[in-house]
Amino acid sequence: MPEISTTVTQKPLAEEPLISPWREGWRNFKKNKVALIGLLIVVFFILIAIFANYIAPYGINEQHFKDKHLPPSAKHWFGTDDFGRDIFSRVIFGARISLSVGFFSVVGSAIIGSFLGIISGYYGKWLDAIISRIFDILLAFPSILLAIAIVAMLGQSLQNALIAIAIINIPTFGRLLRARVLSVKEEEYITAAKAIGMKDSRILLHHVLPNSLAPIIVQGSLAIATAIIEAAGLGFLGLGAQPPTPEWGKMLSDSKDFIIQAPWTVFFPGIAIMLTVLGFNLMGDGLRDALDPRMKN
């Protein structure tokens, strides 16, 4: 009898599309409702800062002495201060100042701290020892006291406060990146890159840094909230923004003597600081949960 062939042809299984880590992180972030609320708060204040010129009904230094310390009303939504200036307009423009200080100070500290941390972790030895001791010295001082000392040396201004806040945050990013690089440089693809003769600069830019961006982003979002508080603290002490700049911390300092007579002059700038910091903290926690593989179930 002729043999009957029993060969069965199998259909190839459909390959599942690859999902980039960033897209997967965004998908996980969207599932966190609290983080989305934080993102909405941050976007809200960013839009206010961008369109402050169109939202504010009065000029930030427009004074009407006959209208000083007016309570909130239809004419002045947040009331007026001791110079008759509209608090709503000053809070709106204060968002632009506080967010700018928080963003640029963190960007500066992230760039410098990340560079030092990558160099320290990748090369190690005496270079690692020197950079680590510098970080330890900066971290030995309370952050606000170190910022006060730096501003006292540089002079009282918003720009110097920004520089001081950037300096005190450098060790945070540096130690974070150092720890990350110590882990990444032991991976097989780094060993393979060295084996084929790839230069250290190329390895750092194309392999080490891209695989270290997630913790930088998470720490940056949380650091912006801290920087806003520190800028407000320096402004409250008179070491940051100078009059008549409508910075939230300086507004609190200028109104502290009228907290009983006109509590709205303190309430609204304080609420603005609280909501902005809350938004960045909620968003930062959501980014950490979405991008950190250790936080996944």
C-alpha positions as a Python dict, from the first residue, in 0.01 Angstrom:
ca = {
    (1, 'M'): (0, 0, 0),
    (2, 'P'): (124, 349, -77),
    (3, 'E'): (234, 545, 223),
    (4, 'I'): (16, 833, 325),
    (5, 'S'): (197, 1150, 419),
    (6, 'T'): (106, 1276, 765),
    (7, 'T'): (304, 1599, 753),
    (8, 'V'): (106, 1886, 898),
    (9, 'T'): (201, 2238, 801),
    (10, 'Q'): (175, 2480, 1090),
    (11, 'K'): (91, 2843, 1042),
    (12, 'P'): (354, 3076, 1184),
    (13, 'L'): (246, 3247, 1500),
    (14, 'A'): (181, 3617, 1468),
    (15, 'E'): (456, 3819, 1623),
    (16, 'E'): (348, 4055, 1897),
    (17, 'P'): (439, 4416, 1826),
    (18, 'L'): (720, 4550, 2041),
    (19, 'I'): (626, 4830, 2280),
    (20, 'S'): (889, 5088, 2366),
    (21, 'P'): (958, 5140, 2737),
    (22, 'W'): (842, 5503, 2711),
    (23, 'R'): (511, 5406, 2553),
    (24, 'E'): (462, 5140, 2816),
    (25, 'G'): (546, 5397, 3084),
    (26, 'W'): (285, 5638, 2947),
    (27, 'R'): (30, 5356, 2940),
    (28, 'N'): (101, 5278, 3306),
    (29, 'F'): (95, 5649, 3394),
    (30, 'K'): (-253, 5692, 3243),
    (31, 'K'): (-385, 5418, 3469),
    (32, 'N'): (-289, 5621, 3777),
    (33, 'K'): (-580, 5860, 3833),
    (34, 'V'): (-403, 6052, 4109),
    (35, 'A'): (-102, 6110, 3882),
    (36, 'L'): (-332, 6238, 3607),
    (37, 'I'): (-480, 6487, 3852),
    (38, 'G'): (-128, 6606, 3930),
    (39, 'L'): (-55, 6638, 3557),
    (40, 'L'): (-372, 6843, 3506),
    (41, 'I'): (-274, 7077, 3791),
    (42, 'V'): (74, 7124, 3642),
    (43, 'V'): (-63, 7186, 3292),
    (44, 'F'): (-315, 7432, 3438),
    (45, 'F'): (-45, 7643, 3601),
    (46, 'I'): (179, 7620, 3294),
    (47, 'L'): (-102, 7753, 3076),
    (48, 'I'): (-165, 8032, 3326),
    (49, 'A'): (204, 8125, 3314),
    (50, 'I'): (210, 8124, 2934),
    (51, 'F'): (-107, 8330, 2887),
    (52, 'A'): (-64, 8555, 3192),
    (53, 'N'): (-68, 8868, 2976),
    (54, 'Y'): (-415, 8777, 2848),
    (55, 'I'): (-562, 8647, 3175),
    (56, 'A'): (-455, 8916, 3423),
    (57, 'P'): (-712, 9200, 3427),
    (58, 'Y'): (-469, 9454, 3576),
    (59, 'G'): (-100, 9535, 3558),
    (60, 'I'): (117, 9373, 3823),
    (61, 'N'): (237, 9715, 3949),
    (62, 'E'): (-84, 9909, 3889),
    (63, 'Q'): (-151, 10087, 4219),
    (64, 'H'): (-477, 10238, 4347),
    (65, 'F'): (-418, 10355, 4704),
    (66, 'K'): (-786, 10432, 4757),
    (67, 'D'): (-861, 10063, 4691),
    (68, 'K'): (-601, 9910, 4922),
    (69, 'H'): (-694, 9598, 5123),
    (70, 'L'): (-1023, 9547, 4943),
    (71, 'P'): (-1169, 9200, 5004),
    (72, 'P'): (-1235, 8962, 4711),
    (73, 'S'): (-1512, 9091, 4486),
    (74, 'A'): (-1628, 9088, 4125),
    (75, 'K'): (-1388, 9375, 4049),
    (76, 'H'): (-1091, 9218, 4226),
    (77, 'W'): (-1134, 8843, 4245),
    (78, 'F'): (-857, 8789, 4502),
    (79, 'G'): (-882, 9134, 4662),
    (80, 'T'): (-608, 9396, 4676),
    (81, 'D'): (-289, 9442, 4879),
    (82, 'D'): (-158, 9734, 5085),
    (83, 'F'): (-71, 9928, 4768),
    (84, 'G'): (-407, 9870, 4604),
    (85, 'R'): (-261, 9623, 4355),
    (86, 'D'): (-481, 9344, 4222),
    (87, 'I'): (-373, 9020, 4391),
    (88, 'F'): (-526, 8800, 4121),
    (89, 'S'): (-308, 8961, 3853),
    (90, 'R'): (4, 8930, 4068),
    (91, 'V'): (-66, 8564, 4148),
    (92, 'I'): (-112, 8494, 3775),
    (93, 'F'): (225, 8650, 3688),
    (94, 'G'): (378, 8488, 3995),
    (95, 'A'): (309, 8149, 3833),
    (96, 'R'): (539, 8247, 3547),
    (97, 'I'): (818, 8347, 3786),
    (98, 'S'): (792, 8050, 4023),
    (99, 'L'): (768, 7792, 3744),
    (100, 'S'): (1061, 7951, 3561),
    (101, 'V'): (1278, 7939, 3872),
    (102, 'G'): (1178, 7579, 3944),
    (103, 'F'): (1229, 7461, 3585),
    (104, 'F'): (1557, 7634, 3502),
    (105, 'S'): (1718, 7561, 3838),
    (106, 'V'): (1634, 7191, 3806),
    (107, 'V'): (1753, 7178, 3444),
    (108, 'G'): (2084, 7332, 3547),
    (109, 'S'): (2133, 7102, 3844),
    (110, 'A'): (2027, 6798, 3638),
    (111, 'I'): (2280, 6872, 3362),
    (112, 'I'): (2573, 6937, 3596),
    (113, 'G'): (2480, 6666, 3848),
    (114, 'S'): (2418, 6406, 3577),
    (115, 'F'): (2751, 6482, 3410),
    (116, 'L'): (2942, 6450, 3737),
    (117, 'G'): (2748, 6138, 3838),
    (118, 'I'): (2808, 5963, 3504),
    (119, 'I'): (3179, 6044, 3506),
    (120, 'S'): (3210, 5937, 3868),
    (121, 'G'): (3027, 5608, 3824),
    (122, 'Y'): (3183, 5511, 3490),
    (123, 'Y'): (3550, 5584, 3557),
    (124, 'G'): (3557, 5531, 3933),
    (125, 'K'): (3886, 5525, 4127),
    (126, 'W'): (4029, 5862, 4237),
    (127, 'L'): (3786, 6060, 4021),
    (128, 'D'): (3492, 5888, 4187),
    (129, 'A'): (3641, 5959, 4531),
    (130, 'I'): (3686, 6332, 4463),
    (131, 'I'): (3339, 6385, 4313),
    (132, 'S'): (3172, 6178, 4586),
    (133, 'R'): (3341, 6383, 4858),
    (134, 'I'): (3218, 6703, 4690),
    (135, 'F'): (2865, 6563, 4697),
    (136, 'D'): (2904, 6466, 5062),
    (137, 'I'): (3018, 6818, 5155),
    (138, 'L'): (2720, 6979, 4981),
    (139, 'L'): (2479, 6731, 5138),
    (140, 'A'): (2625, 6793, 5484),
    (141, 'F'): (2453, 7134, 5498),
    (142, 'P'): (2075, 7178, 5530),
    (143, 'S'): (1960, 7279, 5182),
    (144, 'I'): (1788, 7604, 5279),
    (145, 'L'): (2087, 7717, 5490),
    (146, 'L'): (2325, 7642, 5204),
    (147, 'A'): (2101, 7836, 4966),
    (148, 'I'): (2095, 8132, 5208),
    (149, 'A'): (2475, 8125, 5230),
    (150, 'I'): (2514, 8118, 4851),
    (151, 'V'): (2270, 8405, 4799),
    (152, 'A'): (2441, 8604, 5075),
    (153, 'M'): (2770, 8569, 4886),
    (154, 'L'): (2628, 8638, 4540),
    (155, 'G'): (2378, 8909, 4636),
    (156, 'Q'): (2004, 8930, 4682),
    (157, 'S'): (1823, 8873, 4352),
    (158, 'L'): (1597, 8624, 4180),
    (159, 'Q'): (1876, 8514, 3945),
    (160, 'N'): (2112, 8442, 4235),
    (161, 'A'): (1838, 8251, 4413),
    (162, 'L'): (1799, 8040, 4098),
    (163, 'I'): (2173, 7969, 4097),
    (164, 'A'): (2168, 7877, 4467),
    (165, 'I'): (1877, 7637, 4421),
    (166, 'A'): (2055, 7474, 4125),
    (167, 'I'): (2374, 7425, 4327),
    (168, 'I'): (2206, 7262, 4626),
    (169, 'N'): (2027, 7011, 4398),
    (170, 'I'): (2340, 6900, 4210),
    (171, 'P'): (2434, 6624, 4461),
    (172, 'T'): (2088, 6469, 4438),
    (173, 'F'): (2113, 6414, 4063),
    (174, 'G'): (2482, 6326, 4084),
    (175, 'R'): (2441, 6046, 4336),
    (176, 'L'): (2132, 5916, 4156),
    (177, 'L'): (2317, 5891, 3823),
    (178, 'R'): (2629, 5749, 3985),
    (179, 'A'): (2431, 5461, 4133),
    (180, 'R'): (2255, 5405, 3802),
    (181, 'V'): (2579, 5403, 3602),
    (182, 'L'): (2743, 5157, 3842),
    (183, 'S'): (2462, 4916, 3754),
    (184, 'V'): (2441, 4989, 3380),
    (185, 'K'): (2815, 4964, 3306),
    (186, 'E'): (2815, 4599, 3414),
    (187, 'E'): (2558, 4505, 3148),
    (188, 'E'): (2664, 4280, 2859),
    (189, 'Y'): (2599, 4538, 2588),
    (190, 'I'): (2844, 4778, 2755),
    (191, 'T'): (3106, 4502, 2765),
    (192, 'A'): (3040, 4427, 2398),
    (193, 'A'): (3074, 4795, 2307),
    (194, 'K'): (3410, 4810, 2479),
    (195, 'A'): (3520, 4487, 2309),
    (196, 'I'): (3466, 4629, 1960),
    (197, 'G'): (3670, 4937, 2047),
    (198, 'M'): (3391, 5191, 2092),
    (199, 'K'): (3509, 5516, 2251),
    (200, 'D'): (3403, 5598, 2605),
    (201, 'S'): (3229, 5918, 2494),
    (202, 'R'): (3015, 5724, 2249),
    (203, 'I'): (2933, 5458, 2507),
    (204, 'L'): (2827, 5723, 2757),
    (205, 'L'): (2612, 5919, 2509),
    (206, 'H'): (2454, 5629, 2320),
    (207, 'H'): (2425, 5358, 2582),
    (208, 'V'): (2470, 5475, 2941),
    (209, 'L'): (2279, 5806, 2929),
    (210, 'P'): (1969, 5678, 2739),
    (211, 'N'): (1933, 5395, 2990),
    (212, 'S'): (1956, 5641, 3279),
    (213, 'L'): (1695, 5895, 3164),
    (214, 'A'): (1401, 5747, 3352),
    (215, 'P'): (1531, 5824, 3705),
    (216, 'I'): (1639, 6171, 3588),
    (217, 'I'): (1287, 6250, 3468),
    (218, 'V'): (1128, 6123, 3788),
    (219, 'Q'): (1371, 6308, 4013),
    (220, 'G'): (1339, 6621, 3800),
    (221, 'S'): (962, 6638, 3837),
    (222, 'L'): (992, 6601, 4214),
    (223, 'A'): (1282, 6846, 4232),
    (224, 'I'): (1079, 7119, 4061),
    (225, 'A'): (830, 7108, 4347),
    (226, 'T'): (1115, 7137, 4599),
    (227, 'A'): (1274, 7421, 4402),
    (228, 'I'): (947, 7618, 4404),
    (229, 'I'): (926, 7585, 4782),
    (230, 'E'): (1291, 7686, 4821),
    (231, 'A'): (1244, 7988, 4593),
    (232, 'A'): (938, 8089, 4794),
    (233, 'G'): (1137, 8048, 5116),
    (234, 'L'): (1421, 8266, 4989),
    (235, 'G'): (1169, 8522, 4866),
    (236, 'F'): (995, 8522, 5205),
    (237, 'L'): (1330, 8593, 5373),
    (238, 'G'): (1397, 8877, 5130),
    (239, 'L'): (1688, 8694, 4963),
    (240, 'G'): (1513, 8603, 4640),
    (241, 'A'): (1290, 8817, 4425),
    (242, 'Q'): (1300, 9186, 4513),
    (243, 'P'): (1008, 9434, 4507),
    (244, 'P'): (796, 9484, 4307),
    (245, 'T'): (843, 9139, 4148),
    (246, 'P'): (522, 8936, 4205),
    (247, 'E'): (692, 8620, 4328),
    (248, 'W'): (468, 8409, 4553),
    (249, 'G'): (713, 8386, 4844),
    (250, 'K'): (781, 8759, 4832),
    (251, 'M'): (405, 8826, 4824),
    (252, 'L'): (369, 8624, 5144),
    (253, 'S'): (653, 8818, 5305),
    (254, 'D'): (503, 9155, 5207),
    (255, 'S'): (161, 9055, 5344),
    (256, 'K'): (257, 8885, 5669),
    (257, 'D'): (190, 9202, 5869),
    (258, 'F'): (-168, 9216, 5741),
    (259, 'I'): (-266, 8853, 5800),
    (260, 'I'): (-538, 8958, 6048),
    (261, 'Q'): (-652, 9275, 5875),
    (262, 'A'): (-649, 9130, 5521),
    (263, 'P'): (-602, 8751, 5529),
    (264, 'W'): (-671, 8717, 5154),
    (265, 'T'): (-335, 8881, 5080),
    (266, 'V'): (-165, 8574, 5230),
    (267, 'F'): (-422, 8308, 5147),
    (268, 'F'): (-416, 8318, 4767),
    (269, 'P'): (-36, 8318, 4713),
    (270, 'G'): (-11, 8039, 4970),
    (271, 'I'): (-279, 7836, 4793),
    (272, 'A'): (-96, 7886, 4461),
    (273, 'I'): (227, 7749, 4610),
    (274, 'M'): (45, 7456, 4771),
    (275, 'L'): (-141, 7353, 4455),
    (276, 'T'): (164, 7382, 4229),
    (277, 'V'): (383, 7176, 4462),
    (278, 'L'): (104, 6923, 4508),
    (279, 'G'): (65, 6886, 4132),
    (280, 'F'): (436, 6821, 4074),
    (281, 'N'): (453, 6576, 4365),
    (282, 'L'): (153, 6376, 4243),
    (283, 'M'): (288, 6372, 3888),
    (284, 'G'): (636, 6275, 4010),
    (285, 'D'): (500, 5985, 4216),
    (286, 'G'): (305, 5868, 3911),
    (287, 'L'): (614, 5886, 3689),
    (288, 'R'): (813, 5689, 3944),
    (289, 'D'): (548, 5416, 3955),
    (290, 'A'): (525, 5407, 3574),
    (291, 'L'): (897, 5420, 3483),
    (292, 'D'): (1061, 5235, 3771),
    (293, 'P'): (1049, 4859, 3698),
    (294, 'R'): (1086, 4785, 4068),
    (295, 'M'): (746, 4946, 4130),
    (296, 'K'): (566, 4714, 3888),
    (297, 'N'): (374, 4414, 4015),
}
